[in-house]
Structure formats: structure tokens, C-alpha cells
Amino acid sequence: DDPVTANVSSWTNTQIVISGLAGAYGLDGWIINPGDALAVDVANVPTGVAAAVFNTLA
């Protein structure tokens, strides 16, 4: 299980728009601060196979 998940408001072949975070976000220190390194994993949910990983800074 993933402790923090994303709320996706739209998804196309060229763009994924994340409108917020859910799950454990905000609990027990699970927050994003400016400058934090982020890794966004896009995976096939039934198989768990990662299709792409995007690394960026908050």
C-alpha cells in the first residue's frame, strides 16, 4: 500500500494534472516543503509494474 496517493483531476497522453494529495498526507510528518525532492511513479495498478518515474523538486 502507498501511504500517500494523488488526486488526479485529468489525464491525457501528454499531461497528468494532480489536484491534491490523499491518504496519509499531513499525518506523522508526511508533508511536502519547498525544495523537497519528489518522485512521481506512474504504475499499472493491477500489476504494480511502474510505467514511468518523474523526479522533480517541490
PyMOL Python script that loads the backbone (N, CA, C, O; Angstrom):
from pymol import cmd

cmd.read_pdbstr("""\
ATOM      1  N   ASP A   1       0.832  -1.193   0.000  1.00  0.00           N
ATOM      2  CA  ASP A   1       0.000   0.000   0.000  1.00  0.00           C
ATOM      3  C   ASP A   1       0.869   1.247   0.000  1.00  0.00           C
ATOM      4  O   ASP A   1       1.955   1.264   0.579  1.00  0.00           O
ATOM      5  N   ASP A   2       0.377   2.287  -0.657  1.00  0.00           N
ATOM      6  CA  ASP A   2       1.069   3.566  -0.682  1.00  0.00           C
ATOM      7  C   ASP A   2       0.476   4.466   0.395  1.00  0.00           C
ATOM      8  O   ASP A   2      -0.735   4.683   0.417  1.00  0.00           O
ATOM      9  N   PRO A   3       1.313   4.996   1.291  1.00  0.00           N
ATOM     10  CA  PRO A   3       0.783   5.835   2.363  1.00  0.00           C
ATOM     11  C   PRO A   3       0.202   7.148   1.857  1.00  0.00           C
ATOM     12  O   PRO A   3      -0.761   7.653   2.434  1.00  0.00           O
ATOM     13  N   VAL A   4       0.764   7.710   0.796  1.00  0.00           N
ATOM     14  CA  VAL A   4       0.264   8.963   0.230  1.00  0.00           C
ATOM     15  C   VAL A   4      -0.085   8.714  -1.230  1.00  0.00           C
ATOM     16  O   VAL A   4       0.704   8.141  -1.981  1.00  0.00           O
ATOM     17  N   THR A   5      -1.268   9.148  -1.620  1.00  0.00           N
ATOM     18  CA  THR A   5      -1.713   8.979  -3.001  1.00  0.00           C
ATOM     19  C   THR A   5      -2.102  10.339  -3.577  1.00  0.00           C
ATOM     20  O   THR A   5      -2.289  11.304  -2.836  1.00  0.00           O
ATOM     21  N   ALA A   6      -2.221  10.406  -4.895  1.00  0.00           N
ATOM     22  CA  ALA A   6      -2.561  11.657  -5.575  1.00  0.00           C
ATOM     23  C   ALA A   6      -4.005  11.636  -6.041  1.00  0.00           C
ATOM     24  O   ALA A   6      -4.523  10.603  -6.463  1.00  0.00           O
ATOM     25  N   ASN A   7      -4.654  12.806  -5.956  1.00  0.00           N
ATOM     26  CA  ASN A   7      -5.966  13.001  -6.561  1.00  0.00           C
ATOM     27  C   ASN A   7      -5.707  13.528  -7.967  1.00  0.00           C
ATOM     28  O   ASN A   7      -5.176  14.627  -8.125  1.00  0.00           O
ATOM     29  N   VAL A   8      -6.069  12.771  -8.977  1.00  0.00           N
ATOM     30  CA  VAL A   8      -5.823  13.154 -10.366  1.00  0.00           C
ATOM     31  C   VAL A   8      -7.098  13.756 -10.936  1.00  0.00           C
ATOM     32  O   VAL A   8      -8.138  13.098 -10.977  1.00  0.00           O
ATOM     33  N   SER A   9      -7.015  15.035 -11.386  1.00  0.00           N
ATOM     34  CA  SER A   9      -8.203  15.686 -11.936  1.00  0.00           C
ATOM     35  C   SER A   9      -8.339  15.477 -13.437  1.00  0.00           C
ATOM     36  O   SER A   9      -9.448  15.529 -13.970  1.00  0.00           O
ATOM     37  N   SER A  10      -7.216  15.240 -14.132  1.00  0.00           N
ATOM     38  CA  SER A  10      -7.301  14.904 -15.555  1.00  0.00           C
ATOM     39  C   SER A  10      -6.048  14.150 -15.977  1.00  0.00           C
ATOM     40  O   SER A  10      -4.996  14.252 -15.347  1.00  0.00           O
ATOM     41  N   TRP A  11      -6.190  13.390 -17.062  1.00  0.00           N
ATOM     42  CA  TRP A  11      -5.094  12.549 -17.552  1.00  0.00           C
ATOM     43  C   TRP A  11      -5.218  12.449 -19.063  1.00  0.00           C
ATOM     44  O   TRP A  11      -6.246  12.006 -19.577  1.00  0.00           O
ATOM     45  N   THR A  12      -4.162  12.862 -19.784  1.00  0.00           N
ATOM     46  CA  THR A  12      -4.107  12.701 -21.236  1.00  0.00           C
ATOM     47  C   THR A  12      -2.790  12.011 -21.580  1.00  0.00           C
ATOM     48  O   THR A  12      -2.016  11.661 -20.689  1.00  0.00           O
ATOM     49  N   ASN A  13      -2.540  11.818 -22.853  1.00  0.00           N
ATOM     50  CA  ASN A  13      -1.283  11.198 -23.276  1.00  0.00           C
ATOM     51  C   ASN A  13      -0.068  12.075 -23.004  1.00  0.00           C
ATOM     52  O   ASN A  13       1.060  11.581 -22.986  1.00  0.00           O
ATOM     53  N   THR A  14      -0.287  13.388 -22.790  1.00  0.00           N
ATOM     54  CA  THR A  14       0.841  14.304 -22.601  1.00  0.00           C
ATOM     55  C   THR A  14       0.862  15.013 -21.257  1.00  0.00           C
ATOM     56  O   THR A  14       1.840  15.692 -20.943  1.00  0.00           O
ATOM     57  N   GLN A  15      -0.190  14.877 -20.453  1.00  0.00           N
ATOM     58  CA  GLN A  15      -0.232  15.623 -19.190  1.00  0.00           C
ATOM     59  C   GLN A  15      -1.103  14.919 -18.156  1.00  0.00           C
ATOM     60  O   GLN A  15      -2.189  14.428 -18.461  1.00  0.00           O
ATOM     61  N   ILE A  16      -0.597  14.884 -16.926  1.00  0.00           N
ATOM     62  CA  ILE A  16      -1.370  14.412 -15.776  1.00  0.00           C
ATOM     63  C   ILE A  16      -1.477  15.583 -14.812  1.00  0.00           C
ATOM     64  O   ILE A  16      -0.461  16.145 -14.402  1.00  0.00           O
ATOM     65  N   VAL A  17      -2.705  15.958 -14.444  1.00  0.00           N
ATOM     66  CA  VAL A  17      -2.925  17.074 -13.528  1.00  0.00           C
ATOM     67  C   VAL A  17      -3.302  16.514 -12.161  1.00  0.00           C
ATOM     68  O   VAL A  17      -4.317  15.833 -12.012  1.00  0.00           O
ATOM     69  N   ILE A  18      -2.461  16.815 -11.160  1.00  0.00           N
ATOM     70  CA  ILE A  18      -2.700  16.379  -9.781  1.00  0.00           C
ATOM     71  C   ILE A  18      -3.329  17.542  -9.032  1.00  0.00           C
ATOM     72  O   ILE A  18      -2.740  18.620  -8.944  1.00  0.00           O
ATOM     73  N   SER A  19      -4.534  17.325  -8.488  1.00  0.00           N
ATOM     74  CA  SER A  19      -5.263  18.391  -7.812  1.00  0.00           C
ATOM     75  C   SER A  19      -5.088  18.372  -6.302  1.00  0.00           C
ATOM     76  O   SER A  19      -5.533  19.293  -5.617  1.00  0.00           O
ATOM     77  N   GLY A  20      -4.454  17.350  -5.782  1.00  0.00           N
ATOM     78  CA  GLY A  20      -4.236  17.281  -4.339  1.00  0.00           C
ATOM     79  C   GLY A  20      -3.657  15.941  -3.949  1.00  0.00           C
ATOM     80  O   GLY A  20      -3.451  15.063  -4.787  1.00  0.00           O
ATOM     81  N   LEU A  21      -3.399  15.800  -2.669  1.00  0.00           N
ATOM     82  CA  LEU A  21      -2.838  14.561  -2.136  1.00  0.00           C
ATOM     83  C   LEU A  21      -3.784  13.987  -1.101  1.00  0.00           C
ATOM     84  O   LEU A  21      -4.511  14.728  -0.438  1.00  0.00           O
ATOM     85  N   ALA A  22      -3.778  12.671  -0.960  1.00  0.00           N
ATOM     86  CA  ALA A  22      -4.714  11.996  -0.061  1.00  0.00           C
ATOM     87  C   ALA A  22      -3.990  10.922   0.730  1.00  0.00           C
ATOM     88  O   ALA A  22      -2.761  10.847   0.726  1.00  0.00           O
ATOM     89  N   GLY A  23      -4.758  10.105   1.396  1.00  0.00           N
ATOM     90  CA  GLY A  23      -4.167   9.047   2.217  1.00  0.00           C
ATOM     91  C   GLY A  23      -3.557   9.637   3.474  1.00  0.00           C
ATOM     92  O   GLY A  23      -4.211  10.396   4.189  1.00  0.00           O
ATOM     93  N   ALA A  24      -2.308   9.294   3.745  1.00  0.00           N
ATOM     94  CA  ALA A  24      -1.637   9.722   4.976  1.00  0.00           C
ATOM     95  C   ALA A  24      -1.001  11.104   4.859  1.00  0.00           C
ATOM     96  O   ALA A  24      -0.301  11.532   5.776  1.00  0.00           O
ATOM     97  N   TYR A  25      -1.230  11.823   3.733  1.00  0.00           N
ATOM     98  CA  TYR A  25      -0.616  13.145   3.592  1.00  0.00           C
ATOM     99  C   TYR A  25      -1.036  14.042   4.757  1.00  0.00           C
ATOM    100  O   TYR A  25      -2.220  14.147   5.076  1.00  0.00           O
ATOM    101  N   GLY A  26      -0.054  14.683   5.382  1.00  0.00           N
ATOM    102  CA  GLY A  26      -0.304  15.568   6.513  1.00  0.00           C
ATOM    103  C   GLY A  26      -0.191  14.881   7.861  1.00  0.00           C
ATOM    104  O   GLY A  26      -0.174  15.554   8.891  1.00  0.00           O
ATOM    105  N   LEU A  27      -0.113  13.563   7.880  1.00  0.00           N
ATOM    106  CA  LEU A  27      -0.008  12.810   9.128  1.00  0.00           C
ATOM    107  C   LEU A  27       1.434  12.379   9.374  1.00  0.00           C
ATOM    108  O   LEU A  27       2.153  12.046   8.432  1.00  0.00           O
ATOM    109  N   ASP A  28       1.848  12.386  10.611  1.00  0.00           N
ATOM    110  CA  ASP A  28       3.158  11.849  11.002  1.00  0.00           C
ATOM    111  C   ASP A  28       4.307  12.380  10.151  1.00  0.00           C
ATOM    112  O   ASP A  28       5.224  11.633   9.813  1.00  0.00           O
ATOM    113  N   GLY A  29       4.263  13.664   9.804  1.00  0.00           N
ATOM    114  CA  GLY A  29       5.353  14.276   9.047  1.00  0.00           C
ATOM    115  C   GLY A  29       5.290  14.084   7.544  1.00  0.00           C
ATOM    116  O   GLY A  29       6.202  14.519   6.840  1.00  0.00           O
ATOM    117  N   TRP A  30       4.242  13.446   7.026  1.00  0.00           N
ATOM    118  CA  TRP A  30       4.104  13.242   5.576  1.00  0.00           C
ATOM    119  C   TRP A  30       3.598  14.530   4.930  1.00  0.00           C
ATOM    120  O   TRP A  30       2.409  14.661   4.639  1.00  0.00           O
ATOM    121  N   ILE A  31       4.507  15.478   4.707  1.00  0.00           N
ATOM    122  CA  ILE A  31       4.167  16.747   4.065  1.00  0.00           C
ATOM    123  C   ILE A  31       5.245  17.078   3.035  1.00  0.00           C
ATOM    124  O   ILE A  31       6.340  16.516   3.065  1.00  0.00           O
ATOM    125  N   ILE A  32       4.923  17.989   2.132  1.00  0.00           N
ATOM    126  CA  ILE A  32       5.879  18.454   1.129  1.00  0.00           C
ATOM    127  C   ILE A  32       6.240  19.889   1.462  1.00  0.00           C
ATOM    128  O   ILE A  32       5.364  20.732   1.652  1.00  0.00           O
ATOM    129  N   ASN A  33       7.534  20.160   1.532  1.00  0.00           N
ATOM    130  CA  ASN A  33       8.040  21.506   1.764  1.00  0.00           C
ATOM    131  C   ASN A  33       8.746  21.998   0.506  1.00  0.00           C
ATOM    132  O   ASN A  33       9.241  21.188  -0.279  1.00  0.00           O
ATOM    133  N   PRO A  34       8.799  23.326   0.301  1.00  0.00           N
ATOM    134  CA  PRO A  34       9.535  23.848  -0.858  1.00  0.00           C
ATOM    135  C   PRO A  34      10.961  23.302  -0.883  1.00  0.00           C
ATOM    136  O   PRO A  34      11.649  23.290   0.138  1.00  0.00           O
ATOM    137  N   GLY A  35      11.392  22.857  -2.048  1.00  0.00           N
ATOM    138  CA  GLY A  35      12.736  22.320  -2.210  1.00  0.00           C
ATOM    139  C   GLY A  35      12.854  20.829  -1.984  1.00  0.00           C
ATOM    140  O   GLY A  35      13.900  20.247  -2.271  1.00  0.00           O
ATOM    141  N   ASP A  36      11.797  20.188  -1.472  1.00  0.00           N
ATOM    142  CA  ASP A  36      11.822  18.732  -1.279  1.00  0.00           C
ATOM    143  C   ASP A  36      11.912  18.019  -2.632  1.00  0.00           C
ATOM    144  O   ASP A  36      11.307  18.447  -3.614  1.00  0.00           O
ATOM    145  N   ALA A  37      12.669  16.942  -2.661  1.00  0.00           N
ATOM    146  CA  ALA A  37      12.734  16.103  -3.859  1.00  0.00           C
ATOM    147  C   ALA A  37      11.483  15.232  -3.907  1.00  0.00           C
ATOM    148  O   ALA A  37      11.093  14.634  -2.904  1.00  0.00           O
ATOM    149  N   LEU A  38      10.861  15.167  -5.080  1.00  0.00           N
ATOM    150  CA  LEU A  38       9.656  14.357  -5.264  1.00  0.00           C
ATOM    151  C   LEU A  38       9.891  13.344  -6.374  1.00  0.00           C
ATOM    152  O   LEU A  38      10.530  13.654  -7.380  1.00  0.00           O
ATOM    153  N   ALA A  39       9.384  12.155  -6.195  1.00  0.00           N
ATOM    154  CA  ALA A  39       9.390  11.134  -7.242  1.00  0.00           C
ATOM    155  C   ALA A  39       7.944  10.707  -7.452  1.00  0.00           C
ATOM    156  O   ALA A  39       7.296  10.208  -6.532  1.00  0.00           O
ATOM    157  N   VAL A  40       7.446  10.904  -8.655  1.00  0.00           N
ATOM    158  CA  VAL A  40       6.081  10.516  -9.001  1.00  0.00           C
ATOM    159  C   VAL A  40       6.170   9.243  -9.835  1.00  0.00           C
ATOM    160  O   VAL A  40       6.724   9.249 -10.934  1.00  0.00           O
ATOM    161  N   ASP A  41       5.625   8.162  -9.309  1.00  0.00           N
ATOM    162  CA  ASP A  41       5.629   6.874 -10.004  1.00  0.00           C
ATOM    163  C   ASP A  41       4.266   6.651 -10.647  1.00  0.00           C
ATOM    164  O   ASP A  41       3.238   6.719  -9.975  1.00  0.00           O
ATOM    165  N   VAL A  42       4.262   6.391 -11.930  1.00  0.00           N
ATOM    166  CA  VAL A  42       3.036   6.040 -12.646  1.00  0.00           C
ATOM    167  C   VAL A  42       3.097   4.539 -12.874  1.00  0.00           C
ATOM    168  O   VAL A  42       4.023   4.032 -13.506  1.00  0.00           O
ATOM    169  N   ALA A  43       2.095   3.829 -12.349  1.00  0.00           N
ATOM    170  CA  ALA A  43       2.145   2.366 -12.402  1.00  0.00           C
ATOM    171  C   ALA A  43       0.813   1.781 -12.837  1.00  0.00           C
ATOM    172  O   ALA A  43      -0.232   2.420 -12.716  1.00  0.00           O
ATOM    173  N   ASN A  44       0.865   0.571 -13.341  1.00  0.00           N
ATOM    174  CA  ASN A  44      -0.322  -0.210 -13.648  1.00  0.00           C
ATOM    175  C   ASN A  44      -0.806  -0.781 -12.319  1.00  0.00           C
ATOM    176  O   ASN A  44      -0.149  -1.645 -11.738  1.00  0.00           O
ATOM    177  N   VAL A  45      -1.937  -0.309 -11.841  1.00  0.00           N
ATOM    178  CA  VAL A  45      -2.404  -0.693 -10.505  1.00  0.00           C
ATOM    179  C   VAL A  45      -2.579  -2.204 -10.339  1.00  0.00           C
ATOM    180  O   VAL A  45      -2.105  -2.747  -9.340  1.00  0.00           O
ATOM    181  N   PRO A  46      -3.232  -2.908 -11.261  1.00  0.00           N
ATOM    182  CA  PRO A  46      -3.406  -4.351 -11.042  1.00  0.00           C
ATOM    183  C   PRO A  46      -2.091  -5.130 -10.943  1.00  0.00           C
ATOM    184  O   PRO A  46      -1.984  -6.081 -10.168  1.00  0.00           O
ATOM    185  N   THR A  47      -1.085  -4.717 -11.738  1.00  0.00           N
ATOM    186  CA  THR A  47       0.173  -5.468 -11.733  1.00  0.00           C
ATOM    187  C   THR A  47       1.239  -4.848 -10.848  1.00  0.00           C
ATOM    188  O   THR A  47       2.164  -5.536 -10.415  1.00  0.00           O
ATOM    189  N   GLY A  48       1.117  -3.537 -10.569  1.00  0.00           N
ATOM    190  CA  GLY A  48       2.139  -2.842  -9.794  1.00  0.00           C
ATOM    191  C   GLY A  48       3.379  -2.502 -10.593  1.00  0.00           C
ATOM    192  O   GLY A  48       4.353  -1.990 -10.041  1.00  0.00           O
ATOM    193  N   VAL A  49       3.356  -2.779 -11.888  1.00  0.00           N
ATOM    194  CA  VAL A  49       4.507  -2.504 -12.743  1.00  0.00           C
ATOM    195  C   VAL A  49       4.575  -1.005 -13.038  1.00  0.00           C
ATOM    196  O   VAL A  49       3.611  -0.417 -13.527  1.00  0.00           O
ATOM    197  N   ALA A  50       5.720  -0.396 -12.737  1.00  0.00           N
ATOM    198  CA  ALA A  50       5.902   1.032 -12.978  1.00  0.00           C
ATOM    199  C   ALA A  50       6.075   1.297 -14.465  1.00  0.00           C
ATOM    200  O   ALA A  50       6.899   0.667 -15.128  1.00  0.00           O
ATOM    201  N   ALA A  51       5.285   2.243 -14.985  1.00  0.00           N
ATOM    202  CA  ALA A  51       5.389   2.623 -16.390  1.00  0.00           C
ATOM    203  C   ALA A  51       6.349   3.786 -16.568  1.00  0.00           C
ATOM    204  O   ALA A  51       6.999   3.906 -17.606  1.00  0.00           O
ATOM    205  N   ALA A  52       6.441   4.653 -15.546  1.00  0.00           N
ATOM    206  CA  ALA A  52       7.317   5.823 -15.628  1.00  0.00           C
ATOM    207  C   ALA A  52       7.561   6.358 -14.230  1.00  0.00           C
ATOM    208  O   ALA A  52       6.743   6.181 -13.327  1.00  0.00           O
ATOM    209  N   VAL A  53       8.701   7.017 -14.066  1.00  0.00           N
ATOM    210  CA  VAL A  53       9.025   7.716 -12.822  1.00  0.00           C
ATOM    211  C   VAL A  53       9.485   9.110 -13.203  1.00  0.00           C
ATOM    212  O   VAL A  53      10.358   9.270 -14.056  1.00  0.00           O
ATOM    213  N   PHE A  54       8.894  10.131 -12.565  1.00  0.00           N
ATOM    214  CA  PHE A  54       9.244  11.522 -12.821  1.00  0.00           C
ATOM    215  C   PHE A  54       9.814  12.104 -11.542  1.00  0.00           C
ATOM    216  O   PHE A  54       9.155  12.080 -10.503  1.00  0.00           O
ATOM    217  N   ASN A  55      11.034  12.629 -11.605  1.00  0.00           N
ATOM    218  CA  ASN A  55      11.679  13.241 -10.447  1.00  0.00           C
ATOM    219  C   ASN A  55      11.699  14.750 -10.618  1.00  0.00           C
ATOM    220  O   ASN A  55      12.027  15.252 -11.693  1.00  0.00           O
ATOM    221  N   THR A  56      11.343  15.485  -9.547  1.00  0.00           N
ATOM    222  CA  THR A  56      11.301  16.941  -9.594  1.00  0.00           C
ATOM    223  C   THR A  56      11.494  17.493  -8.184  1.00  0.00           C
ATOM    224  O   THR A  56      11.632  16.731  -7.227  1.00  0.00           O
ATOM    225  N   LEU A  57      11.504  18.815  -8.063  1.00  0.00           N
ATOM    226  CA  LEU A  57      11.580  19.479  -6.760  1.00  0.00           C
ATOM    227  C   LEU A  57      10.275  20.205  -6.499  1.00  0.00           C
ATOM    228  O   LEU A  57       9.633  20.705  -7.423  1.00  0.00           O
ATOM    229  N   ALA A  58       9.884  20.258  -5.222  1.00  0.00           N
ATOM    230  CA  ALA A  58       8.653  20.951  -4.836  1.00  0.00           C
ATOM    231  C   ALA A  58       8.877  22.448  -4.897  1.00  0.00           C
ATOM    232  O   ALA A  58       7.964  23.222  -4.609  1.00  0.00           O
TER     233      ALA A  58
END
""", "prot")
cmd.dss("prot")
cmd.show_as("cartoon", "prot")
cmd.util.cbc("prot")
cmd.orient("prot")
